[in-house]
Amino acid sequence: MILKMDRLLHKLPEPKNPSPNDAAAVQELMGGKFGEMSTLMNYTFQSFNFRGRERLRPFYDVIASIAGEEYGHIELVSYAINMLLTGSTKRGHDPEPGPLKNVVDARNVHHFIASGQQSLPMDSMGHWWTGQNVFSSGNLKLDLLHNFFLECGARGNKMRVYEMVTDPTARELVGYLLVRGGLHVVAYARALEHLTGVNVTKLVPVPELSNKAFPEARKLEESGQHLKLYTFSPNDYRRAGEIWNGFHPEDGQPLEVVFGAPEGVPVPDLHEEPQLNSPGAEDFDMGMFQDVAKKMGIKP
């Protein structure tokens, strides 16, 4: 089960200007083949389907812990997209002046036609994410090898998206994902090493460019964010440390398992977009709900 918290994994700065095209590029990190939807669902199904769990508990604990983090990653990517889209159209209830006319040439008009100016489970070209991106073979070596490849592919795409976008919101997001995704690369490499004896960590970093080339990632590594594997459960997945231990292959710093989740930061309050009928609940009676809450002894 997932313990849902009304927090974000990482603080994103407010965009300097709305940027539908930056938002479209970031969509690749959501619903692309190597996006966060894919990593989430790959590891989730592998953890659900894990056979021989008690005999191979440390490997299960690592996969399940990373699956928990990926849920938070899709949430973070979603908010980055939503923040980049905020303000890109003219707010109001009158459709006659064409409040969406400025986004007719946006890269991904799904943001304005298929949703309320918000993120969707699709890639940068508007292709919907598909379950065909899920790999769960049932063979532990093969699944771990696939996961290592998946994280390396995701890392390459993040670097390319970083080079496309200039807004600080998008770049802060990518910097964070590079650091945490890089940790997942090393985690699966170490799992393969424990399982097979092959030193897969000699392959990292893949691609070769270091996270230190990206200022947003560099500051996070300086604070040790590339060393901490979170279990996203206060009591379970206690044996993940049998895999995630020793020293980081790039800088030699000691690896650490943190039982639980990061503290997180408050979730941004997204502005309403009445020109898209979003959220479209004009007759909402807040007073009625406050009265009901009072009768139930709940503080509104």
N, C-alpha and C positions, 0 to 999 in steps of 0.2 A: 504494500500500500504506500501511497505517497502522502507525506505530511505536508499540506499546502500552507504556505505562509504568505501574507500580503506584503512581501518585500521583494526587491530586486537584488540579484547577486552583486551588482556593481553600479556605481553612480555614473550616469551619462550626463554630460553637459548639455545645456539648452542649445539647439542649433543657432548659428548666426543668422541664417536665412532659410526659408523653406526650400527643399530641394527634392522634387519628385523623381528626378533622374538618379540622384544618389540613393534614394529609397529603393528604386528599381534595381540598382546594382546590389544593394544589401539583401534584396530578396533571394539572391543566389545562395546566401549563407543561411537562409531559412529553408527553402524548398528545393534546392538544387540536389543533384545526385550525391554530392559530398556535403550537403548542408546539415543543419542541426536537427531537422526532422528525420533525416536518415540515420544520424548517429543515435538519436534517442530511440527510434523504433528498432534498429538493429540490436542494440544492447538490451532493450526491454524484452524483446522476444527471445533473445538468447538466454536471458535470466529466467524468463517464464519456462522455457523449454529445457532447462539444464537437467540432464540426467546424471545420476551418480553424484549428486550434490554433496552428500556428507563426506564421501571419500575425497572429493576434489574441492572441498569447501573454500580454500583460499582463493582459487580462481573464480568461483562463483561470486564471492564477496567483492572482488575487484570489479567484475563486470556489472554487478548490481549497483555498486556505489557510483560508478561512472554513469550508468543509466539515470540515476537520481539527479546527478548534476546536469545532464543534458536537458532534462525538463526545464530547469532554470535557464538554460541557454536559449531555448526557443522563446521563452518569455522575454528575455533581454533583447534578443534580435527583434522581436515584435514591437517592443516599445521604441527601439531606435528607429524603425521604419515609421511608426506612427508619429514620432516627434519630427522627423524629417518632412512628413507630409503636412503637418499642422501649419496653417497659414498660407497654403499654396492656392487656395480658392477664396473668393469673397464671401464672407458670411452674411446670411440674411434669409428671409422667407420668400422673397420675390423671385420667381424663376425667369421672368421676362427679360431682364438685362443680360442673361447668360452668365451666371456667377461661376460656371465651370469653364468658360471660354479660354482662360489662360493655360489650362492643362490639356487642351486637345492634342498637343504635340508631345505630351509626356511619354516616356518610354513604355510605361505600363499603365494604360487607362483602366485596367481592372480595379486599380485603387480607388477610382472615382465612379465606376459604373457597377462593379460587382460587390463593392463594399462601401462603407461610410468613410472613405479616405483613411484606410487603415490596412494593416498587414494581412496577407493571405498565405495559405500553404502552397506556394508556388515558387518557381525559380525566377531569374532575372528577365527571362523572355516570356513570362506569363504561362509557362507550362505547369500544370498542377502536379504537386508531389504525388508519387505513386508508391503503393506498397511493394511494387516490383523492385524497389531499392533495398528491400530487407533481405539479408542473408542470415540464415540460421540453419546450418548444415547438421547440427547435432554432434559434429566431431570437434572436440575442444581445440586441437592444434589448428584445424582449418579455420574455425571461427576466430581464434586469436590472431592468426595470420591475416585474415580478412580485415579485422578491426584495426590492426596496425596499418594496413594499406589504406583503409578508409580515412583514418586520422591524418595520414600523410597527404592524401588527396585533398582533404579539407583544408589542411595547412597551406597547400599551394594556392587554392582558390581564395583563401583569406588574404594572402599576400597580393594577389592580383586585384582584388576588390579594393584593398588599401590604396593601391596605385591609381585607381580610378576616381576615388572620392577625395574631397578636400575638406569637407565639413568636419568640425571637431567631434560632433556626436558620432558620426560614422567611424571616424578613425579611432576614437576611444573604444568603441565597441569592438572593432577588429583587433586592436591591441590586446584587449582583455581575452578575446577568443584565441588569439595566437598563443598566449601564455598558458591558458587552461587546456587548450587542445594539444599544445606541446607536451604538457604533463601526461595527457592520455596516450600520446605516442610512446613516451618512455614507459608508462605503466604496462602497455601491451607488449612492448619489447622485453621488459623484465619478466612478464608472465611467460612468454615464449622461452626465455632463457632458463627459467626455473623448470619448465616442462620438458625441454629438449636438450639443454646444455649448450645451445647455439647462442653466441653473444650477439643478439640482434641490436643491442644498444650501440654497437660500432657503426651502424648505419645512420644514426641520427647526428645532426638534424637533416631531415628530408622534407622539402627541398633544403639545399645547403645553407641558404641565407639564415643567419642567426636572428633570433628575436631582438637582439640588441641593436639591430639596424632600424627598429621602429621605436620612436621615443615613448609612445604610450605603453608599449610592451616592456621596454627597458626599465621604466620606473616601477612596474609591477614585479619584475624579477628582482629588482634591488630590494623590494620588501619581502621577498621569499615566496611569492605566490606560485612559482613553478615547482615548489617543493612539497606542498601540502595536498595530500589526497584526502578529500572529505568523504565520509561514508553516507552522509545525508540521512542518518538514523542515529539517535543517541545510544541505542542499545545493541543493534544488530551489526552484522558484517564485521565482527571483531577480529577475524583472521586475515583481513586484507593486508595487514602489516607483514605477513609472511611472504608476500610478494613485493609490496612497496616498502623497501628498506634499503639500507646501504647509502650510496652517494649518487648524486646526479651525474650522468655521463659527460655533460658539457662543462660544468664549473666545479664539480667535486664536492658540492655542499650536501649535508645530510638530508635524506628524505624523511618525511613525517606523515603519519596518518592522524587525521583529526576526526574524532568520533562525533558526528553531528554535522551541522551545516554552518556556512559563514553567517555572520550576523545580518548581512545585507543592508540595504538602504531603502528609504521610503519610495513607494511607487509614484511616478509622476501622475498628476491629475490632468488627463487629456481634455482639452477644450471641446465643447459641443460644436457640431458643424450643421447648423439648421438648414443650410442650402442643400445638404444631402439627406435631410430628414434623419439626422443622427444626433442624439439617440431617438428622437421622435416620441416623446412622452409628455406632451405639453399639458395634459390634463391630470398629471400626477399630483395627488393630494398628500403633501408631506405631513400636514397636520393630522390627517387620519392615522397615518402610520405612527406618529409620535404618541397619539392617544392610545393606540393599541399597545405600543411598547410600554407605556406607563402602566396600563392595566396589568400587563404581564410582569411588571417589576423590572423591566429592562431599561437601562439608561440610554436614551437616544443619542 
